[in-house]
Each structure stands twice: as C-alpha cells, then as structure tokens.
Amino acid sequence: MDTSTRLLIFLDVIERGSFAKAAQHRNIDRSVISKQISKLEEELSVRLLNRTTRSFSLTAAGAEMVKKAQQLRKLLSETHLLAENYHTEPKGLLRITSSTIIGRRYVQPVINEFQKRFPQVEIELRLEDRLVDIVGEGYDLAFRVGEPKDSSLIARKIARNRLIILATSQFISTFGEPKSMADLSTLPAASYASEGLRFTGISYLNDNNELSEVPIKSIYRSNDGELLITKVLSDTAFCTVPAFLVDQEVINGLLTPLMTHVTLIDYAALYAVYPHRDLPVRTRLFFDAMREYIGKDVPIWEKNIPNFDSLYGFKPDIKLPLF
C-alpha cells in the first residue's frame, strides 16, 4: 500500500470510530488496519493516534492529517468522476442506499430495467432505515424521506409525500365512522415508531385554516410501514401513513380512506441525495430513470388511490416539517 491508501484507511478508522469497524468496512483483518496505521506514522515520522488497549484519540498532528485525508478522498473522487464522464457507455459500480419500503417497491424495479439498458453497470443496493453516512460509507446515491440536514450533500426532490388515513369496513362497522378529528382520536390506531421518530398525532388545518394536531390512541407501533398496513387489515386499528405504502388495498376495497374532508398536511417529500453536484454518467442516468418511473407530477403510488387529488383538501404548497 502507498501513503495515499494508508491515509484513506486512517480516515476510515477515525470516521467509523474503531479499527474493527474500519476493517469490517474494508473486509480485511483488523491487524492489517493496525499495521498500516503504524506504517503511515513511520512514513510521516509523526504520531497520529494515542492508543490504549481499549480506545484511541487523535494527536494534534493526527487531527491535521484527517483534514488532508478528507481532501485526498475528495480529489480522488473528483478525478474518477471526470474520467467516468468521458465514457460513452456507463459502466462501473453504483452504490445506492434507500429506506426499506422505498427500496423494495420503487428502487428495485428501476434497477431491473436499468441494467437491461446498461449491462456494464454493477449495482449494490443497501436497504437501511437508519440515517446513513453517504460520504463516509461510500454511497453514490441515496433515496430519503425528508431533505437532509447536512448542507454539504446535494438533495433533489423526487416526489411529494402525502398522508392518508385508512381503515377497513369491518373496523368502521365495529367502532363507528368518525365524523371529526376528535372522534378519530378516540379510536384504536396503529402508528410508526422507530429510534428517531414516533408518530403521536395527526397534523391538519382546522376550520380557521390554522395548523392543529390531534393525538392518536396508539395500540400498536412498528418501525415497518408494511406491518402497519397488515395490522389495519386485521380490523383492529386505523392508521395514518404516507401514500407510498398503499398498494392495491384501496382499489380492491380492502381499505377505506377516513376523514377525507379534512385538510391533512403533507409529510416530508422523497429526495434523491448525493455527495457531489457533478454526477458520474451512471448515477445521473439512474437518477433520471428513477424520476421517470415515479412520475414528475403525480407519484406512481397515488395512482393506487382513486381521486386522491380531491381528498384531504390537497394543497401542494403545504408540508409538515421533518422531525
């Protein structure tokens, strides 16, 4: 290994927080990582890390070398990008990360068709519901619900993300059809809950056109949106979910939209996120294919909900901030 490679290994160790995690990421033995860091220190004649048996910390020189390593990684990335954009036929590895449901339903079909058109492009798709470090983990493209807070990343909106309130006809027969949001708040609900987000209420515009929120009586919580739909289909709860979770359940009469006269607030939109403004050819073409598949005006999933544009007082300029 040369000095530049060792610098990037050193950066991996710092960004991932341990030798073991850096080794796992690179699929090499931990001892190799340790040996290469030691060789880097010998080459530079300076100590980069203060090590103990259980942890390490950066020296002043190490902190400066982290900055240089980040600059090196950026330069190498830009160099590869420049070369790739001279290729007439897209090729190489495209690493994509996405939330599980978006990846399964909407990214995978695009991948299938994309690789028929461009067989020299390899694609690695990782489905993660956690917030992935796109740069640190080496991804070319991410699909996320909500615009990223990291201003160094580039984000482009793919589609709006409207909410829908759903129940079965048997649920309505058992509990009664709600006539107001106050009625709805008394009914058993299924709701989304994860480590960083818990859905506890429904945001809407009241009769005075003011933003309001009604709490929900959650009897079931899950971090898997498809399981929320499954729970609702058991006739024991209603749910408020993004429309992209709806498949054929409304068209087939299995689920019924509730409180459609109420103006619901849109949830955070679906974004494509990437680390550099100038995309490699393969990444740009995949982004275009994804946007075409989902639809530029009406997202593909809204076509599963008859007359959705007339429901919930649709106002495209209003959205709910991401938690």
Salt bridges, closest charged atoms under 4 A:
ASP12 OD2 - ARG26 NE 2.63
GLU15 OE1 - ARG73 NH1 2.85
GLU41 OE1 - ARG51 NH2 3.66
GLU43 OE2 - ARG6 NH1 2.32
GLU64 OE2 - LYS67 NZ 3.57
GLU84 OE2 - ARG282 NH2 3.05
GLU113 OE2 - LYS116 NZ 3.18
GLU124 OE2 - ARG95 NH2 3.06
GLU124 OE2 - ARG126 NE 3.09
GLU128 OE1 - ARG130 NE 3.28
GLU137 OE1 - ARG130 NH2 2.93
GLU226 OE1 - ARG104 NH1 3.40
GLU226 OE2 - ARG105 NH2 3.51
ASP288 OD1 - ARG291 NH2 3.84
GLU302 OE1 - ARG160 NH2 2.65
ASP309 OD1 - ARG160 NH2 2.96
ASP309 OD1 - ARG162 NH1 3.68
